[in-house]
């Protein structure tokens, strides 16, 4: 969302963002000189929230009407009900962003087809939507993106992890994301245990991210203690200097997808994607070219991939170089914003789109 807001053509579009809560996102949006309204919105599909969510929807609709909103863009499936309500009452087009794999049941539950356009961030999600019956003319694929200048191997040449944890020549392998069962940190640790047992190379493993599930974190701590790998694993908690952190790693492992892979690619790092994306949907992580792809969810297979890269510094460098080239060509945030604006232009009323275009041309003269 930040990348989109940052790159919108403000001579045509004036973004107003409704956030479910205050905090870092809301403040970052304000720094981009966007109008931000913070309203707590109850989950749309929970029966117990029927009355409060109706009140929320009504208030948000009144706000949107007062602001003369021309288009509603929803970035969260769980908030799609508010999108449908507001867009329907205002009689304006709507866009729903789908950022994770969905089942036919999910598509029906969130009524994805009710949006005028449904944005899929990958070919896998694109197929999910079509298989579930979403009209093909409504589905458009716009991949997630990265700031290739911010996540740059030249700009972030230091090694904050080595400095912070007093490390020297060890290979640094990390997984980044909130501590949660979905992120599969325990599978990562099982692979780490195998690497430490088999590899002759000194390797340190990092779990980077805030604790989202205390139960999951307790299991992680127990696993580390029971397997005696306390000296080789670091649980860092949340780190805010993410460009520097990613540049400090030698290998980034992803077991649940996400834009962190693209950030590591932009930083010129070797990336392993394991047990999440089937090979037929692997567009950005091309096995042996821009990273390593492991289809299996077995930790032993991930361990083999890590050992392969640990023992081959030239391969790590080669993968990182090609990944950087790919990210610079295919994953820039400006390209993503341009594609999104094309969807906006297609959906806006013809007379409004013509007026905006004429105003822009007049301003350039």
C-alpha positions in Angstrom: 0.0 0.0 0.0 2.8 2.4 0.9 4.5 1.8 -2.5 1.2 2.4 -4.3 0.4 5.6 -2.4 4.0 6.9 -2.9 3.8 6.4 -6.7 0.3 7.5 -7.5 -0.1 10.3 -10.0 -1.4 13.0 -7.6 -2.5 15.1 -10.6 -5.1 12.5 -11.2 -5.7 10.6 -8.0 -6.1 11.8 -4.5 -5.8 8.9 -2.1 -7.8 8.8 1.2 -6.9 5.7 3.3 -9.0 4.1 6.0 -6.9 2.3 8.5 -8.3 -0.2 11.0 -6.0 1.1 13.7 -3.3 3.8 14.2 0.4 3.0 14.3 3.3 2.8 12.0 1.3 2.3 8.8 -1.0 5.3 9.5 2.0 7.5 10.3 3.9 6.4 7.2 0.9 7.2 5.0 0.6 10.7 6.6 4.3 11.3 5.9 3.4 10.6 2.2 0.9 13.5 2.6 -2.1 11.2 2.3 -5.3 11.8 4.2 -5.7 9.0 6.7 -8.9 8.2 8.7 -8.4 5.7 11.5 -11.6 3.8 12.4 -11.8 0.5 14.2 -13.7 -1.8 12.0 -15.2 -5.0 13.3 -14.7 -8.2 11.3 -17.4 -8.4 8.6 -18.2 -12.1 8.8 -18.4 -12.7 12.5 -22.1 -13.2 13.6 -21.5 -11.5 17.0 -20.3 -8.3 15.3 -23.4 -7.9 13.1 -24.7 -4.7 14.8 -21.4 -2.9 15.4 -20.2 -3.7 11.9 -23.4 -2.3 10.4 -22.7 0.9 12.4 -19.1 1.0 11.2 -20.1 0.5 7.6 -22.7 3.2 7.8 -20.2 5.7 9.3 -17.6 4.8 6.7 -20.1 5.2 3.9 -21.1 8.7 5.2 -17.4 9.6 5.3 -16.8 8.3 1.7 -19.9 10.2 0.4 -18.8 13.4 2.1 -15.3 13.0 0.5 -16.9 12.3 -2.9 -15.0 9.0 -3.3 -14.9 7.8 -7.0 -13.4 4.3 -6.4 -13.0 1.9 -3.5 -9.8 -0.2 -3.3 -9.8 -2.9 -0.6 -6.4 -4.4 0.4 -7.7 -6.9 2.9 -10.1 -9.9 2.3 -11.5 -9.6 5.8 -12.6 -6.0 5.1 -14.2 -6.8 1.7 -17.7 -6.5 3.1 -17.1 -2.8 3.8 -15.8 -2.4 0.3 -19.0 -3.9 -1.2 -21.3 -1.9 1.1 -19.6 1.5 0.4 -19.1 1.0 -3.3 -22.7 -0.3 -3.7 -24.2 2.6 -1.9 -22.1 5.2 -3.7 -22.5 3.5 -7.1 -18.8 3.5 -7.7 -16.4 0.8 -8.9 -14.5 -1.4 -6.5 -11.2 -3.3 -6.5 -10.3 -6.2 -4.2 -6.7 -7.2 -3.7 -6.0 -10.8 -2.9 -2.6 -11.4 -1.4 -2.7 -15.1 -0.4 -3.7 -18.4 -1.9 -7.4 -18.9 -1.6 -9.8 -21.9 -1.9 -13.1 -21.9 -3.7 -14.7 -21.7 -0.3 -12.7 -18.5 0.5 -13.7 -17.0 -2.8 -17.4 -17.7 -2.1 -17.1 -16.6 1.6 -15.6 -13.3 0.8 -17.7 -12.9 -2.4 -14.6 -11.9 -4.4 -16.6 -11.8 -7.7 -18.7 -8.9 -6.4 -15.8 -6.6 -6.9 -15.4 -4.9 -10.3 -11.8 -6.0 -10.4 -9.9 -8.6 -8.4 -6.2 -8.1 -8.2 -4.1 -11.3 -7.8 -0.5 -10.9 -6.7 0.7 -14.1 -8.3 -0.2 -16.6 -11.0 -1.1 -19.1 -8.3 -3.7 -16.8 -6.8 -4.9 -15.9 -10.3 -5.6 -19.5 -11.0 -7.3 -19.9 -7.6 -9.7 -17.2 -8.4 -10.5 -18.5 -11.9 -10.9 -22.1 -10.7 -13.4 -20.8 -8.0 -15.5 -19.2 -10.7 -14.5 -15.6 -10.6 -15.2 -14.1 -14.0 -12.0 -14.0 -16.0 -12.6 -10.4 -17.2 -12.6 -9.3 -13.6 -9.3 -10.9 -12.6 -6.0 -9.0 -13.2 -2.6 -10.0 -12.0 -0.3 -7.4 -10.5 2.7 -8.8 -8.7 3.9 -7.4 -5.4 6.9 -5.1 -5.6 10.0 -3.8 -3.9 11.9 -0.6 -3.6 15.1 -1.7 -5.5 16.9 1.4 -4.4 16.2 1.0 -0.7 17.0 -2.7 -0.8 20.3 -2.3 -2.7 23.5 -4.3 -2.2 25.5 -1.1 -2.7 23.5 1.1 -0.3 23.5 -1.5 2.5 27.0 -2.8 2.4 27.5 -3.1 6.2 26.6 -6.2 8.3 24.4 -5.2 11.2 23.8 -8.8 12.3 27.5 -9.5 12.7 27.9 -6.3 14.7 24.9 -6.8 16.9 25.6 -10.5 17.7 29.4 -10.4 17.7 29.8 -12.8 14.8 32.8 -13.2 12.6 33.2 -15.6 9.6 30.1 -17.8 10.0 27.5 -18.1 7.2 24.3 -16.3 8.2 21.0 -17.9 7.2 17.7 -16.3 8.2 13.9 -16.5 8.0 12.0 -13.3 8.4 8.4 -12.9 9.5 6.2 -12.9 12.5 6.6 -15.8 14.8 3.5 -17.9 13.9 2.7 -21.4 12.9 1.9 -20.3 9.4 5.4 -19.0 8.9 6.8 -22.5 9.7 9.7 -21.5 11.9 9.8 -25.0 13.4 10.4 -26.5 10.0 13.2 -24.0 9.5 14.7 -25.1 12.8 14.4 -28.8 11.9 16.4 -28.0 8.8 18.9 -26.0 10.8 19.5 -29.0 13.1 20.3 -31.1 10.0 22.6 -28.5 8.5 24.5 -28.2 11.8 24.9 -31.9 12.0 26.1 -32.4 8.4 27.8 -29.3 7.3 31.5 -28.6 7.9 30.9 -24.9 7.4 30.1 -22.7 10.4 26.5 -21.6 10.1 24.4 -19.3 12.3 20.6 -19.3 12.0 18.3 -16.3 12.6 14.6 -16.1 13.3 13.7 -12.5 12.7 10.3 -11.1 13.6 8.0 -10.2 16.4 6.1 -12.8 18.4 2.6 -13.1 17.0 1.8 -16.5 18.6 3.2 -17.0 22.2 2.4 -20.7 21.9 4.4 -21.1 18.7 7.3 -19.2 20.3 7.3 -21.4 23.3 7.5 -24.4 21.0 10.5 -22.8 19.2 12.3 -22.2 22.5 11.7 -25.7 23.7 13.0 -27.1 20.4 16.1 -25.1 20.5 16.8 -26.2 24.1 16.0 -29.8 23.6 18.3 -30.0 20.6 21.2 -28.1 22.1 21.4 -25.5 19.3 21.3 -22.4 21.5 24.7 -21.2 20.4 23.8 -21.5 16.7 20.3 -19.9 16.6 19.3 -16.3 17.3 15.7 -15.2 17.9 16.0 -11.5 17.3 12.5 -10.3 17.8 11.3 -7.4 15.6 14.1 -5.5 13.8 13.2 -2.2 12.1 16.3 -1.7 10.0 15.2 -4.3 7.5 17.3 -3.3 4.4 20.4 -3.6 6.5 19.2 -6.8 8.2 18.5 -8.5 4.8 21.9 -7.3 3.4 23.6 -8.9 6.5 22.3 -12.4 5.6 24.1 -14.8 3.2 20.9 -16.8 2.6 17.3 -15.9 3.0 14.8 -18.7 3.5 11.1 -18.3 2.9 8.6 -21.1 3.8 5.4 -19.1 3.3 6.1 -16.7 0.4 5.8 -13.0 0.9 7.5 -9.8 -0.4 10.5 -10.4 1.9 11.8 -12.7 -0.9 11.7 -9.8 -3.4 13.5 -7.6 -0.9 16.2 -10.2 -0.6 16.4 -10.6 -4.3 16.7 -6.8 -4.8 19.5 -6.9 -2.2 21.4 -9.4 -4.2 21.0 -12.3 -1.8 20.6 -16.0 -2.4 17.0 -17.0 -1.7 15.5 -20.4 -1.0 11.8 -20.8 -1.4 10.7 -24.1 0.2 7.4 -25.9 0.5 5.1 -23.1 -0.5 5.1 -22.4 -4.2 4.7 -25.3 -6.7 7.2 -25.2 -9.5 4.5 -24.4 -12.1 3.7 -21.1 -10.3 7.3 -20.1 -9.6 7.7 -17.1 -11.7 10.2 -14.9 -9.8 12.2 -17.6 -8.0 13.5 -19.6 -10.9 15.3 -22.6 -9.6 19.0 -22.4 -10.1 18.7 -19.0 -11.8 17.3 -16.4 -9.4 17.2 -18.6 -6.3 16.6 -22.2 -5.2 13.1 -23.7 -5.3 12.2 -26.7 -3.1 8.7 -28.0 -3.6 8.8 -30.4 -0.7 7.8 -29.3 2.8 10.2 -31.8 4.3 12.9 -30.1 6.5 15.5 -32.6 5.2 15.0 -31.2 1.6 15.4 -27.7 2.8 18.6 -28.7 4.7 20.0 -30.1 1.5 19.4 -26.7 -0.3 21.0 -24.8 2.5 24.1 -27.1 2.5 24.3 -26.7 -1.2 24.5 -23.0 -1.0 26.7 -23.0 2.2 29.3 -25.0 0.3 29.2 -22.9 -2.9 30.0 -19.2 -2.4 30.2 -18.7 -6.2 26.7 -20.1 -6.6 25.4 -17.8 -3.9 26.9 -14.8 -5.6 25.6 -15.9 -9.0 22.0 -16.4 -7.7 22.1 -13.1 -5.9 23.4 -11.2 -9.0 20.7 -12.7 -11.2 18.0 -12.1 -8.5 19.0 -8.4 -8.4 18.7 -8.1 -12.1 15.3 -9.7 -12.1 14.0 -7.6 -9.3 15.2 -4.4 -11.0 13.4 -5.4 -14.2 10.2 -7.0 -13.0 9.5 -6.0 -9.4 9.9 -2.3 -9.1 7.2 -0.4 -7.1 6.8 2.1 -9.9 5.8 -0.7 -12.3 3.3 -2.0 -9.8 1.8 1.4 -9.3 1.5 2.0 -13.0 -0.4 -1.2 -13.5 -2.7 -0.4 -10.6 -3.4 3.0 -12.1 -4.3 1.4 -15.4 -6.9 -0.6 -13.6 -8.2 2.6 -11.9 -8.4 4.3 -15.3 -10.4 1.4 -16.8 -13.0 1.5 -14.0 -13.6 5.2 -13.6 -16.5 6.6 -15.4 -15.5 7.6 -19.0 -16.4 11.2 -18.5 -14.5 11.4 -15.3 -11.4 9.7 -16.8 -11.6 12.1 -19.8 -11.8 15.1 -17.5 -8.8 13.9 -15.4 -6.7 13.3 -18.5 -7.6 16.7 -20.0 -6.8 18.4 -16.7 -3.4 16.6 -16.6 -2.6 17.6 -20.2 -3.6 21.2 -19.5 -1.3 21.2 -16.5 1.6 20.0 -18.6 1.2 22.7 -21.2 
